[in-house]
Amino acid sequence: MDIAIPPASAASPAPWSPAEFEARLRDKGAAYHIHHPFNRRLNAGACTPHEVRCWVANRFYYQVCIPRKDAAILANMPDRAERRLWTLRVLDHDGHGDFAGDAAGGIEAWARLGQAVGLEREELWSLRRVAPGVRFACDAYVNFAARAPWQEAVCSSLTEMFAPQIHKDRLAGWPRHYPWIDPRGLAYFRSRIPLASRDVEHGLRVTLAHFTTRAAQQRALDILQFKLDILWSMLDAIEKACHEPA
Ligand SMILES: O=C(O)c1cc(C(=O)O)c2c(n1)C(=O)C(=O)c1cc(C(=O)O)[nH]c1-2
């Protein structure tokens, strides 16, 4: 992701209007990992208990990386008001307050999902089931967020525009498809629906204000594609690592 934004010139096409630009960002949902064959199988109830556990153990690495990447973005934000908003993202995942209920944070909620699918806590936290491709993909996200201008890092979080649907699919289908999973373990997915909407509102405001030439808008679309590729690559690696020979 080291392609520089070329300077606007008289020959550049006019920028898209904010509404058109936002529509083009939203069109990127066609490449979201909701359409990945492994996710389609997972949410259709076609995965074995081994595959579900393996997905939960691998995705845990994404969960632990998210607040690290958000902390890296914070360090690059000069503006106090933006930092105050962004801090919430770190706390959403790391937890705050009394460490009970929602205050325990997303990582703890994911660990409870691990318990609900039958993973030992130590096995999850040790990260020993994380496939190399999942590590590479998540580390690429943290590295990009740390090195890019903060507005570009914010833009890369906009895959969250498409996340509420994937969480809703899990909440709607898993209790029927996977009755062996304790439904209390699904609380993480429920908790993310309002938080993702709040995050997207902020992320879109920053993105629409920052990427204002056509070349910059094209770069924003490329950044979003880079993040979509990270999520897709994670599932490619998970699909391979979690495959159970018949
Ligand atoms: O389960 C999913 O498919 C999924 C996807 C994404 C995403 O689109 O990046 C996030 C989440 N979940 C999620 O739970 C979450 O907290 C989150 C934060 C971010 C981000 O980029 O800052 N993405 C996502």
The ligand as an SDF file (V2000), in Angstrom:
LIG
                    3D

 24 26  0  0  0  0  0  0  0  0999 V2000
  -16.8190  -11.0310   12.2830 O   0  0  0  0  0  0  0  0  0  0  0  0
  -16.5180  -10.3870   11.2970 C   0  0  0  0  0  0  0  0  0  0  0  0
  -16.6630  -10.7970   10.1420 O   0  0  0  0  0  0  0  0  0  0  0  0
  -15.9110   -9.0540   11.5300 C   0  0  0  0  0  0  0  0  0  0  0  0
  -15.3670   -8.3060   10.5070 C   0  0  0  0  0  0  0  0  0  0  0  0
  -14.7700   -7.0820   10.7950 C   0  0  0  0  0  0  0  0  0  0  0  0
  -14.2950   -6.3010    9.6590 C   0  0  0  0  0  0  0  0  0  0  0  0
  -15.0600   -6.1570    8.6960 O   0  0  0  0  0  0  0  0  0  0  0  0
  -13.1670   -5.8360    9.6670 O   0  0  0  0  0  0  0  0  0  0  0  0
  -14.6900   -6.6620   12.1410 C   0  0  0  0  0  0  0  0  0  0  0  0
  -15.3260   -7.4620   13.0990 C   0  0  0  0  0  0  0  0  0  0  0  0
  -15.9070   -8.6220   12.8060 N   0  0  0  0  0  0  0  0  0  0  0  0
  -15.3590   -7.0850   14.4750 C   0  0  0  0  0  0  0  0  0  0  0  0
  -15.9790   -7.8050   15.2820 O   0  0  0  0  0  0  0  0  0  0  0  0
  -14.6990   -5.9210   14.8970 C   0  0  0  0  0  0  0  0  0  0  0  0
  -14.7260   -5.5850   16.0900 O   0  0  0  0  0  0  0  0  0  0  0  0
  -14.0170   -5.1460   13.9350 C   0  0  0  0  0  0  0  0  0  0  0  0
  -13.2260   -4.0040   14.0620 C   0  0  0  0  0  0  0  0  0  0  0  0
  -12.7640   -3.7600   12.8020 C   0  0  0  0  0  0  0  0  0  0  0  0
  -11.8210   -2.7270   12.3620 C   0  0  0  0  0  0  0  0  0  0  0  0
  -11.3750   -2.8110   11.2050 O   0  0  0  0  0  0  0  0  0  0  0  0
  -11.4900   -1.8330   13.1560 O   0  0  0  0  0  0  0  0  0  0  0  0
  -13.2420   -4.6640   11.9410 N   0  0  0  0  0  0  0  0  0  0  0  0
  -14.0200   -5.5100   12.6070 C   0  0  0  0  0  0  0  0  0  0  0  0
  1  2  2  0
  2  3  1  0
  2  4  1  0
  4  5  1  0
  4 12  2  0
  5  6  2  0
  6  7  1  0
  6 10  1  0
  7  8  2  0
  7  9  1  0
 10 11  2  0
 10 24  1  0
 11 12  1  0
 11 13  1  0
 13 14  2  0
 13 15  1  0
 15 16  2  0
 15 17  1  0
 17 18  1  0
 17 24  2  0
 18 19  2  0
 19 20  1  0
 19 23  1  0
 20 21  2  0
 20 22  1  0
 23 24  1  0
M  END
$$$$
